[in-house]
Amino acid sequence: MADLCVLADVRAWLSKAVADTDDDAELTRLCAAVSEDIRQRTGQDITQATYTLTFDGHGNSMLSLPHSPVTAVTSVTIDGAVVSPSTGWGINGWVIDTRNNAIRLRGSVFNAGIQNVVIVFTAGWATVPKDVNDLAIRTVAHRYAQKRWIGQNQRSVDSDVTTFDTSPWPKEASSILSAYTRTAVG
């Protein structure tokens, strides 16, 4: 899986804070760590990938997929039989239900069974969404800056008090990531 931000973008963001390349290895490591943290927090890869997943059929015509957005379906197999895509309204087969991030069957159902449905599909964004990329860059910069005050919540010099943000995420992270967070498939 590709990182959600790259060193060059982080260096550009931190242009005045990082003049040389001494910390490039650390910033590259932070790019990978933040990318993984975003994937963990959202419950999905974000970047485009192809999946081959096996599901239990429940006797209904819709099966929700755990990764989004679904951009292509290569195959749908139920009880070992390949199901063709529907080529139009009223024609039996499968269709992608983008509103529900699911596969719908026209004219049949996903037969009830244990691990009897196999779907090969592509999901995710071909390019990292701009808001996620920006958040990843800011989070790397945020965590990089925190190394200067490890273990400190605030610092006092004379009557001036500086309070440090010790959160691992910038404040806007929750609102941005909520739009990409996978909901439970059931």
N, C-alpha and C positions, 0 to 999 in steps of 0.2 A: 504494500500500500504506500502510496506517495504521501510525503509530508504535506501538511496543509499550508505551510509557508516555507520559504527558502531563505538561506543565509543572506543572499544579496538584498532581499527586501527588508530583513531585520537590520542589516548594517545600514541601509538607507534611513530607516526609522530612527536608529540610534546614532546617526552620523556624527554628532558632536560628542556623544558619550564614548564612542569607540573609534579612535583615530587609526589604530593599527590592527593587524590581523592576529595579535596574540591570543585573543579570546574566541577566534573562529571555531575551534573545536568545541568549546563550551556552548556557543550559540547554536551550532549545528545539532548538538546533543539536545539542547532545549527545544529546538524545532521538532525533533522526533518525539520528545517526551510530551510536549504540549499537544501535538497532533494525536498521539495515543490517548491523552487525557480527554480531548474533545470527543474522540470516538467512543470512549468508555462512557462519558457523560451523556451523549446523545443516543447510545445504543446502536449506532450504525457507522458504516465506513466513510460516508460523505462522498469520497471519490468513487468513480465508476468501477464496478467489478462485476464479474459473471459468477453466478451461484448455481449449484446443482443441489437442490434441497428435497428431502423426502418428508411427506406430511401424512397424517391420518385423515382419511376421508370421513366426512360426517353426514353424508346423505343430503347435502344442500348444494346449491348451484354456485356459491361464491366461496373462494378460499383466499384469505388475506395473506399477503406476503410480508416477511419481516424486514425487508430493506426497501428504501424508497429514494427517489422516485423510480418506479419501474419504467425502463426505457425500451426494453425489448424482451420478447419471450421466444426462446429457441424451440422448446418442446414441452408438451404436457402429456404425461402418461398416467393412465388410471388402470390399476390391476394388470399392468403389462401391456395394455393396448394404447397406442399413440392416438391422441385426439388432435384433429386438424384445427387450424384457426378458422373462425367464422369469417366469411368474406362479405357479409352484409346482413342487414336486419332480416330475421326469420330464417337464417341459414345456420344449421347446427354447427357447433364448434366452440372454441374458447375466444374470449376477447379480454383485453386489458381494461380494467375498471380503474382509471386514474384517480377518480374522486375518492375511492376507498382503498387504493393501493392494493388491488386484488386481481385475481383471475376469476372471470365469470364464465359459466358454461351456458350456452344456448341450446335448449332441447335435451339436456341431460343433467345429471348431478355428479358430484364427486362421491362415488359409492362409499358407503360406510365400510371402514376397514382400518387395520393397523398398518401404518407405513406403506400404504398402497398407492400413494400419489407421488409422482416425481415431476418436479418442474425445474427446467433450466431457464434462467432469466438473467438479464442485465439490469442493474439498478445503481443509482448514484448519479452524481453530477460529472459530466465530462471535464469540466474545469471547476476548480474549487470556487464556490459562491463567494463573491466579493466581501460580504459581511463576515463570513467565517474566516477567510484569508486575513482580513484586517484584524479580527479578534485574535487569531493565532499569533500574528506579528506583535500586537500589543501585549499579549500574555507572555510571550518570550521576553520582550523588553521589560515587562513588569517583574518577572522572576529573576532576570539578570540583574536588575537594579536592587532587588532584595538582598543579594549576597553582601552588599555593603553594610547592612544592619542586621545580620543574622543574630537572633536572640534578643533583639531590642524592640520594644514597642514605642519608645519615645526617647528623645535626647534633649537635655537642657543645657543651654549655654547662657550664663547670666540670667536674664529674665525671659529669654526666648525659649519656647518649648516646641520641638518638632515631633509630631506624631507620625509614625510609619504605618503604612497599609501592609499588614502581614497576611492578608488573604492571598491564596494562590491564584486568584482570578481578578481581573479588572471588574469594576462595578457593573458594567453593561453585559457581562458574560451570560448571566441567566436569561435576560430578555432575548439575546441573539440566539442562544443555543436552544431555547424552548421551541423555536420554529423548526428545528431539525431533529428534535428528540423523538425517537421511535416510541410508539405506544404499544402496549401489549397486544399480541396477536392471539385471538381466541376463536 
